[in-house]
Amino acid sequence: MTSAASEEACFFVEFKNTNKAAKNDLKGNGILVVKYDNVVLMNMDSKSIGKAKITRGEAPANAVDGQESTQKITMKKKEVFFWPGNSVQLGTKAIMIKFAVPIAEFHSGKVFYRGVKEIEKQHVEETKPKGKNVGKNSIKSASGFVTPFKKNAVVKKREKLTKPLHNPRAPGAVVLFQPTDLFSVNKIAVVVDPLLAKNLRPHQVDGVRFCFECLAGLRGYAGKGCILADDMGLGKTLQAITVIWTLLNQGPTGEPTVKKCIIVAPSSLVGNWCQEFKKWLPDMIDPIPMGDANKKKVNAALAKFSGHAYNVKNNVLVTSYDQLRIHIKSILKFKDIDLIVCDEGHRLKNSKIKTAIAVNSIPTPRRLLLSGTPIQNDLEEFHAMVSFVNPGILGDIAKFKRLYSDEIERMRQPESTPEEKTVGRARASHLAKLTGEFILRRTAKVNQQYLPPKVDNLVICKLSDLQAKIYQSICKKAQTVIFQESGRKGRETSTLAAITHLKKLCNDPSLVYEEYLENFAEEKKYNPDAYQPQYSGKMQFLDGLLAGIRAAGKDKVVIVSNYTQTLAVLAEMCRIKKYAFYQLDGSTKVSKRQELVNMFNEPNSPEFVFLLSSKAGGCGLNLVGANHLVLFDPDWNPANDAQAMARVWRPGQQKKVYLYRTLSTGTIEEKVFQRQVAKLSLATNIVEGDTDAVPDFSKNELKELFCYKSNTISDTHDLLNCPCAKAANKVPLHKRQAASVDELKSWEHYPDVTSEKMSRFPILQKAGAKSVSFVFLKEEDPKANAKKTKQMLLKKEKLTFSTEDGEDGEGDYSYAEEESEHEEKEEKEKKSKS
């Protein structure tokens, strides 16, 4: 019997396998879940080890509404009793039911992570008589790695602090820890250095405090690692530097929490990290860079880092992921490495690659991972990142898949049952709650009030006649050849090659000249070695855009591409047009990268264009010397494009920013963009590490992908079912819903670039007159929006005050309105004069 008030019940049990030949799950503790028509036994790894059908009898005739009653349950025609103290035989498993567990804890998966001792302890606490709690409040110490190194034999430590290093009561003081129990070991207040505190914005103060509490083990979860997943441009570097400097000098016990720290970053950012330390902490810390492959420099860096454990000035090593992997054996010999910081930490999403294994081998529980693009679509990658900062907190990958990944994925399927949706939502909610203890994520909205106005332009460029001809040829070949390939591997290889050719062709025909030589035979005037923008719609637009920007003033431009071949074509354009430029790609020496950035950002430098490879420099670089950015070709991963576009619209930018994302009309580029907007899941790369890695497609999706829509002004606009363009094509409802690009409905639409409406953007209008078929445009001014919101709140306060306290509510109401309008009028006059 069980309660009829609920169709599900959950119990903590002991089981023993009565089959002598059995090798696994001989005995132990588990969870018994009684559902409406079946019962399931699971071990503490959430693996199902027994299941049987049950039959429920009718509810008792004398049952009274509102009162709990029992119901007869039979299993294999024998009546069974699911109640604490009773025993049940399930197959070969003899089960003793110990006590009930809330069914919600099973749905969320929490019961499997608590462990046997904790479950039994909680049951004892809940069942014993309640009395007064006379124990002292204490913070649970976090468990993690045990450093296998012995402490330094003879080390002269800095004197232990007997009072806070900085005054916690000073105006503007940022206090990270305030002791509440003077009898515990944690009795010294931890205060951020005022030199750093005065530069922190409110959201950064919260971020620093969060990271400090995690790394100091003050938040109570099992670990000392955390992930700062703030959006790009929110100042993760400054927050990390503040945390590092605080931990190197202070701790709740009066001693430094950290003796040595290693920062791991992409090679292009090693110099930037050192520069940022010197900017915020001048003459106070001298970080040791190790991003160059030069052996002498590497040995010198390692020798310097191996110095005294309490020499704070030289106790931060900034290395690239590659150099850390190469020299990990030498690094592991160092003692007192108490903190590792991983910038662009999403690089560790694959725990099996050599770089991730090397970083993970550094024996410290204090791990800070920085990433502006946290993994959201692939839960296995998410598991890898969480397991790096707090090993074991989510269990092994098999348990994680059973408990979370599989259930959540099942919930997301269209055919999922109500029960699967309930369990999936509960698991997703519990996973978010569990990881929320050590993951902090804020979007760019919290910082936008400090940024200048921005204009987003999605520019749809027509293919030239030559491009269209070659494009159709590639698609035709793909349709007839790719689907005849035998075996999945052969089809994927052919798909990747064809997609790469299509994307390169959209940039410029010269990039596929050798592969499709026969298609160029009729174009007698075409020369692949010459700069001829008329043969590429996007090149023609870019040519006009750069000419317009150059003629208008002293603005600078960053152009980003996924292909070094495209950058080579753009470099030739700059030479012919006599535009001074810098180029940063994979071939640029690591030691020169930051130097190029610094020189370009100089206001008086003659360089007009910065050509940037998205793979070599798309993350983390600060290129605020430019206020125009052209994203020349799209990436399958929306995070990569978002990172690239954030190079110019970020703190430090003083000018109005213009972003141009160019796509070729009716081509694969629009399909790539649509998948970005729809936030569809990305599958495992076909070729690991390839720059053109694509999601996994079905045959029907591939057929749609290799289809050139020559009769549209924008395939993306067609999906909106918007009446603004007469030439728009009608798209079936199910395809519009699948694409989910409704976000673009709120943007301005320009089906005719030469129209009078477009005249307020003269440079864009002139550049796209011949080559552009459609423009989506979105203009925003964060500062003005913040001011407007503030005025609205102020106006509301005035209205509320005058209505409550004024003798004549209506008169006071009009006065407040007039005052607000007068302020707005003054603001407009100031703008017009400037």
C-alpha positions, 0 to 999 in steps of 0.5 A: 500500500501507499498513499493515494494522495499522490501517484508518486513516492520516493524512498531511501533504501538498502538493497542486497542482490540475492543472485550469487552469480551477480558481479555488480550492485551486490549491495548498497544504498539507493533510491526507490521511486514508486510511480503510478504503474511501475517502481524503479530502483536506482543506485546512488549514481542515478543508474537504474538497477531494477524495475517492475510493473505494479497494479493499483487497486481502486480507492477505498469506498469510504475515502473522505475528500480532503483526507489522506487514504491508502490504496492497494498495490500489487506486484506480480499478483502479490500485495506489496507495501511501500512504507518505511520499515517494510521490505520488498523483493524486486527481481533479484534485489531484496530491498529494505525501505528506510525512510521517505525522501521528498519526490521533488529532490528526486525530480531535481536530482539533488538526492543523488548529489547529497550522498548517503551520510548527508541524507541519513543525517538530514533524516535524523535532524528532521525526526529528532525533537527540536530544541534550542540551537546553542552552536556557533555560526560557522562557515562550511569549509570547502573541500578540493584538491590536496596540493601534493607539494611540501611547503617551503622549508625555510621561508621568511613570511610577511608579518601576520596582519593584526588589523585590516590592511586598508581602512574598512570604514573609509569613504568608498571602501570596498569590504570583501570580508567582515568578521562576525565571530572574533573567536574564530580564525577568520577575524581580519577584515579584507578590504580592496586596495583603494587604488583599485576600488576607486575605479570599480563600477557597481557591477564590478564591486559585486563581481569582485566580492563574488569571486573572492568569496568563492576562491576563499572558500566562504560560500559553502559549496564543495570547492574553491573555484568559480566562473565569471561569465560576464558579457564582453565589455564589462571589465572582467580583466579589472575584476580579476586583477582586483581579486588577484591583488587582494588574495596576494596581500590579504586573507580573513586570517591575516595572512595572504590567501595566495602566494603565487598565481598563474594567468593563462590566456590566448597568446594575443592577450598575454601582452595585454594582461601585463599592460593592464596590471601596470595600468591599474597597479603602477610600480606595485606588481611586475607580471612575468610574460611567457607567451613567446616561443623563444627558449631564452625568454621562456627560461628567464620567465620561469627562473624569475617566477621561481623566486621567493614565495612572498615576493608579491611583485614577481609572483604572477606569471602570465602565459599562453595556453600553448606555452603552458602545455609545452612547459607544464612539467617545469611549471609543476615543479614550482611550489605555492601556486595557489591560484590559476586564472583562465582567460577566454576559459571556453577553450577548456570546453573539451576536457580531453585535449592536451591543453585542458589536461595540462591546465587541469594538472596544476594542483590548486583548488582555487580556479577562476575561469573568465569567459564572455561566451559561456557554453549554453547549448552543449551540456557536456561542454558545460560539464567540462568547464564546471568540472575544471573549476570545481572537480567532482561537483557534478560527478563524472560525465556518465552520471551527469548525462543520466541525471541532467543532460539526457533528461533536459534533452528529452524535455526539449523534444517536441514529442516529450510527455508531460512527465518528461517535461516535469522531470526535465524542468526540475533537473534544469532548475536544480542544475542552475541552482547548483552551479549558480553558487559559483557562476556569475553572469551579467549581460552588457545591459548593466554597462551600456550606460557608460558606452557611446551610441551605436549603429548596427547595420546588417548589410545584404550584398548582391552577388556579381554575375560571375559570383552567381554563376559559380555559386550555382555551379557549386550548388548543382555539383553538391546536390548531385555528388554529395548525396551519392557519397557512401558513408557518413564520413565521406559525405561530411568531408565533401560537405565541408569542402563545398561549404568552405568554397561557397563562403570564400566565393561570397567574399571574392571569386579569386579565392576559388579561382583554382578550384573552379577554373572552368567557370572563369573561361568566359570572363576575359577581363577577369584577373585573379591577381588584380584588385577588381571589386566589381566582381564581388558584391561585398568588395564593391560595398566595402570599397565605397564604404572605406572611401566614404569614411576616409573622406568624412574625417579621421575615423578608423576601421577594423575589418574582421574575417575568418580567412587569411586569404580574404585578409590578403585580398583586403591588404592588396586593396589597402595598398592600391588605395594607399590606405595605411594599415596593420594586419594581425593574423595567425602568422603575426608574432605573439610579441608583436601583437599588443604592440600593433594594437597600441600603435593603432589606438594612438589618435595620431597614428596614420594607420586607417585600417586594421585587418584582423583574423577572427581566430587570432585576435577576435577575443579580448583585444581592445581596438577602441582607436577605431569606431567602425568595424566591418564583420566581412563574413559570418561564423557558424558560432554566434559567440565568435562573431559577438566577440569580434564585434565587441573589439570597438564598442567597449569601455574606453571608446569615445566616438559613436560606433558603426558596426557593419555585418555583410552577408551575400543575398540569398546565399549560405551566409544568410543561412549561417546568420539565421542559425545564429539568431535562432540560437540553434545548438551546434553539433560536434565539429566535422573536422576538429579545430577547422576554422569552418567547422559546421553543425551536423545537418540532415540530408534535407537541411543540406539540400536547403543549404545548397540552394541559391535564392536568386529571386530575393532581396533578402532571404532573412527578410522573407522569413519575417513576413514583413510587408515593407518590401514589394519584392519579398517572397512568401515563406511557409509558416513552419519555416518562419517559426523554425528560423525564429528571426523575429528579433529583426522586426524591431530593426529599421528595414531598407529595401531600397538603399537609395531612398530618401529615408536612407539619406541620414546615413549618407556614407552607407547610402552611397557605398551600397547604391549599386551592390546592396539589396537590403539593409537592417539597421538598429540605432541605440544610445545607451547614455540617452536611454539611461538619462531618459529613464532617470528623467521618467523616474524623476518626473514620477517622483514629482507627480507623486509628491505634488499629488499627495501634498499639493492643494491643487493636484492638477495644477502641480501635475502640469507644472511637473510636466512643463519642467520636464519638457523644459529640460528636454528642450534645453538638452536638444538645443545643446545638441543642435549647437554642438 
